[in-house]
Amino acid sequence: MARGRRADGAAVAAADGPLLWTADADFASTDLFGPVAAGRLFLVERPLVPRSRGRSPAVSCLDTATGRRSWSAPLDIPSPFELRKVAVSGSVAMVRTQGALRAFDVRTGRQLWRRNRNTTGSRSTTVTIGDGLAYDSGEDENAADSVTPYTVHAYEPGGGRLRWTASVRPRAATATAPIHAAGLLLAAATANRGGADTAFVYALDAVTGRQRWARPVAQGYAWPPLVTLSYAENTVFVSLNGRALYALDSATGTVRWRSAFELRADGGRGDRGGDGPTGADVPVAAGDTVYLCGADGVLRAFDARDGRERWAHPLGEEPSAVRAVPARPRPIVGNGLVYVTSRGTPANDFASDVHVLGADDGRLRWRRPSGGTLMAGGALHVSDRTAVTAYDPVGGAVLRRLDLRALGVDGTTELVADDARLYVLCPPLVLALSLRDR
């Protein structure tokens, strides 16, 4: 543990004893760190394979109390980029690659079953857990015709029995990862007709697979529009290209309200312009307010009941294409505040900040450099390339700081947490920090 610094820059001694253990993770993927479940931390890595010159991707399981590897299961794929999702349902770990969905015993790593399904060309292959089922969604590469259908398969996690299969209507070519909420699977999809793309939101019954409704939100685009969504209080909040926000009734798909807004030229350092895909984010609802980072890098707060814009706060981002910047952590709402991380760009070495705003007025309360943020154990944990710092979530004072350079590591960090520990992936190490004062 190194010395930290207070919010005013003065040096203070770090709290004793938060670092519990470290584990080697030389070739771990920073894109696939977590989840944490059943006393296990999952990560994807490339361990050295005996009698082989290569490192085959594997899913590994660490005991959260000790950091020891409980097991590691090779995935028989040439690259970790072919792995799409790791999820846990009870005592079963589900692993989705481009070619198959596999189930492993959480305790032993024994493969319980495997279902092959070629989704190599799919951009949205994933597995979602809910209602005691595992929902495998994606575009089928081996479709009978040139239009690849987007389908969802529901399996029983323990034995792998197929419960139902549903093809999304209208015939979707692409779709977002579904959200499981209120007994539904909710997602956005795109259908191409006559050379133009139509975006719509749909709902499937999570128990039977029957499609409840589909609601168009954009038509006539020359390229697939970017649609993101979230669920809260029987409402689906939908962002269209970060330029409009919809509220749909989750039971019927009826549009309750639509709020379109003018992008601000001063939102970052210039309006991104055009109507193509942007860096817009997922709407986040909390209480009677829904927050959205728009295509101009401005965080806006809307009344969740009627869509009225309450306030807007520019994050000072530079304009950049959506695929040229890292994903932004979702805004965190709590303590009467909103915590939002600006998106860094290659021009400034991906440097970014966490902005802490008043939830009622959008005024800046405090701001700190950040690479990623996570609220856990009553503190706001912020990672950057050199340290992981725990801040008082209200005042911004440093509670404790782990200097990564003192451990001989630096660079990209990823954070996940459970009720007792914060886990940090900073290759070549995984670190476990206590969330409780000892």
C-alpha positions, -999 to 999 in steps of 0.1 A, spaced: 0 0 0 13 34 -9 5 68 4 -27 84 -8 -37 121 -12 -66 140 1 -90 158 -22 -70 190 -17 -37 172 -28 -21 169 6 -5 135 14 -23 112 39 -16 77 51 -36 50 34 -58 27 56 -42 -4 68 -51 -38 54 -74 -34 25 -53 -56 1 -64 -92 9 -47 -112 -18 -33 -112 -53 -35 -138 -80 -14 -142 -112 -34 -134 -144 -7 -129 -171 -29 -133 -201 -63 -124 -187 -88 -106 -209 -98 -71 -196 -131 -74 -216 -143 -105 -198 -137 -100 -161 -165 -112 -138 -191 -120 -128 -188 -127 -91 -212 -154 -78 -215 -182 -53 -181 -173 -38 -164 -175 -72 -148 -149 -94 -148 -157 -131 -123 -145 -157 -112 -154 -192 -75 -160 -197 -50 -179 -219 -30 -203 -197 -1 -222 -212 -13 -255 -226 9 -286 -219 27 -300 -249 16 -270 -269 33 -238 -280 1 -218 -278 -21 -205 -251 -57 -216 -256 -84 -194 -241 -101 -207 -210 -126 -197 -184 -112 -198 -149 -127 -196 -115 -110 -181 -85 -121 -186 -49 -130 -152 -36 -118 -158 -1 -83 -169 -10 -76 -161 -47 -67 -197 -55 -79 -211 -88 -107 -236 -82 -106 -247 -118 -99 -237 -154 -117 -250 -184 -103 -248 -219 -127 -235 -245 -112 -250 -277 -113 -217 -295 -83 -200 -312 -89 -165 -297 -106 -149 -267 -123 -126 -292 -146 -155 -300 -160 -156 -265 -191 -135 -261 -204 -139 -225 -199 -156 -191 -230 -157 -168 -240 -177 -137 -273 -193 -129 -273 -209 -95 -246 -236 -95 -241 -235 -133 -217 -212 -151 -228 -205 -187 -202 -197 -213 -211 -185 -248 -186 -186 -277 -193 -179 -313 -199 -216 -320 -215 -230 -288 -232 -225 -255 -216 -245 -227 -225 -251 -191 -200 -259 -163 -205 -269 -127 -195 -238 -106 -178 -259 -79 -157 -283 -100 -156 -269 -136 -170 -301 -150 -188 -295 -183 -224 -304 -178 -236 -299 -214 -229 -282 -247 -252 -269 -274 -236 -261 -308 -249 -231 -327 -229 -212 -352 -232 -174 -347 -199 -164 -362 -213 -135 -381 -235 -122 -353 -226 -90 -336 -250 -95 -307 -245 -131 -295 -250 -134 -258 -266 -154 -230 -291 -139 -205 -302 -154 -172 -337 -151 -157 -368 -170 -146 -347 -201 -141 -337 -203 -178 -307 -194 -199 -316 -174 -230 -292 -179 -259 -296 -151 -285 -279 -143 -318 -280 -144 -356 -277 -179 -370 -247 -182 -394 -260 -214 -411 -294 -199 -420 -311 -215 -451 -313 -181 -469 -292 -150 -472 -311 -131 -445 -298 -144 -412 -327 -146 -387 -322 -135 -352 -335 -161 -327 -336 -168 -290 -333 -203 -275 -343 -209 -239 -325 -237 -220 -328 -252 -186 -293 -244 -170 -290 -277 -151 -296 -302 -178 -296 -282 -210 -331 -291 -221 -345 -268 -248 -377 -252 -235 -385 -230 -265 -372 -212 -296 -384 -179 -309 -376 -159 -341 -380 -122 -336 -407 -105 -358 -404 -86 -381 -376 -107 -394 -346 -92 -376 -311 -92 -389 -294 -78 -358 -305 -72 -322 -291 -60 -289 -286 -82 -259 -320 -87 -243 -329 -74 -208 -348 -98 -185 -373 -78 -165 -409 -83 -153 -412 -117 -169 -401 -104 -203 -371 -103 -226 -367 -68 -239 -344 -58 -267 -339 -35 -298 -336 -50 -333 -330 -40 -369 -348 -52 -400 -337 -43 -435 -363 -38 -462 -357 -23 -496 -321 -13 -487 -333 8 -457 -330 -2 -420 -359 -1 -396 -352 -2 -359 -378 -15 -334 -381 -26 -298 -397 -60 -290 -408 -80 -260 -409 -118 -256 -426 -137 -228 -397 -151 -209 -416 -183 -199 -432 -193 -232 -411 -174 -259 -443 -158 -273 -437 -124 -288 -459 -99 -269 -453 -68 -291 -429 -49 -314 -427 -11 -316 -409 7 -345 -388 37 -333 -369 46 -365 -374 39 -402 -356 47 -435 -320 48 -423 -292 40 -447 -273 22 -419 -285 5 -387 -294 32 -361 -280 29 -326 -308 19 -302 -302 14 -265 -327 6 -238 -333 0 -201 -362 -10 -179 -377 6 -147 -412 7 -132 -431 -10 -160 -414 13 -186 -389 7 -213 -367 38 -219 -352 38 -254 -325 60 -268 -324 65 -306 -289 76 -318 -285 97 -286 -309 122 -302 -343 112 -289 -356 94 -258 -388 72 -258 -408 58 -229 -427 27 -238 -453 7 -218 -435 -26 -211 -468 -46 -212 -480 -33 -246 -452 -13 -263 -474 18 -264 -454 50 -266 -460 70 -234 -439 100 -245 -411 110 -268 -385 136 -261 -363 148 -290 -336 174 -281 -312 196 -300 -276 185 -297 -253 211 -282 -222 223 -301 -205 229 -268 -214 195 -254 -179 183 -260 -157 203 -283 -180 204 -313 -212 186 -324 -206 152 -339 -232 161 -366 -250 138 -390 -276 112 -382 -255 80 -382 -243 58 -353 -230 78 -324 -215 73 -289 -248 76 -271 -253 55 -240 -280 35 -222 -307 54 -204 -305 51 -166 -337 55 -146 -337 64 -109 -369 74 -91 -388 99 -112 -358 108 -134 -341 92 -163 -306 101 -173 -290 99 -208 -256 108 -222 -264 120 -256 -245 120 -289 -230 154 -281 -214 142 -248 -240 160 -227 -257 142 -197 -293 151 -196 -319 145 -170 -356 139 -180 -388 137 -160 -396 100 -162 -434 107 -162 -436 131 -192 -402 133 -208 -396 170 -199 -359 179 -199 -348 191 -164 -312 199 -169 -281 193 -191 -245 190 -181 -217 190 -208 -189 165 -200 -163 182 -221 -157 153 -245 -140 156 -279 -161 144 -308 -151 109 -319 -166 79 -337 -183 54 -314 -159 26 -322 -128 47 -315 -135 52 -278 -139 29 -249 -174 22 -235 -185 46 -209 -196 32 -175 -233 38 -169 -241 68 -146 -245 58 -110 -273 75 -90 -272 77 -52 -268 100 -22 -288 126 -41 -260 127 -67 -252 114 -102 -218 100 -109 -209 100 -146 -176 92 -163 -166 112 -194 -153 92 -224 -116 96 -232 -103 96 -268 -71 86 -285 -61 123 -288 -58 126 -250 -46 91 -243 -81 80 -233 -79 103 -202 -113 108 -186 -129 121 -154 -157 112 -131 -182 141 -127 -203 142 -96 -235 162 -101 -265 171 -80 -293 149 -91 -319 177 -88 -300 205 -105 -271 189 -125 -246 212 -109 -210 199 -106 -202 190 -69 -167 175 -75 -146 159 -102 -117 135 -103 -96 117 -129 -110 83 -137 -106 52 -160 -136 34 -145 -160 37 -116 -179 14 -93 -200 21 -62 -195 -6 -35 -192 -8 2 -204 28 7 -175 43 -14 -170 53 -50 -141 33 -63 -122 49 -92 -95 32 -112 -70 48 -135 -37 36 -150 -17 41 -117 -41 36 -88 -74 24 -74 -89 50 -51 -119 49 -28 -136 83 -24 -162 95 0 -192 95 -24 -206 128 -11 -176 150 -4 -150 134 -26 -123 130 1 -99 101 -4 -107 72 19 -79 49 7 -57 44 -23 -39 14 -37 -9 25 -57 -6 -1 -85 29 10 -93 40 -1 -58 29 -36 -68 48 -35 -100 17 -31 -123 0 -3 -142 -22 1 -172 -58 -8 -179 -79 -18 -148 -113 -34 -145 -134 -35 -114 -161 -59 -101 -174 -63 -65 -195 -84 -42 -207 -76 -7 -173 -80 10 -146 -74 -16 -135 -52 -46 -117 -72 -73 -93 -54 -96 -79 -69 -129 -47 -52 -138 -26 -78 -158 -6 -96 -147 -25 -96 -114 -59 -99 -100 -62 -80 -67 -88 -84 -39 -94 -54 -16 -116 -54 15 -147 -32 14 -149 -32 52 -127 -15 77 -106 -39 97 
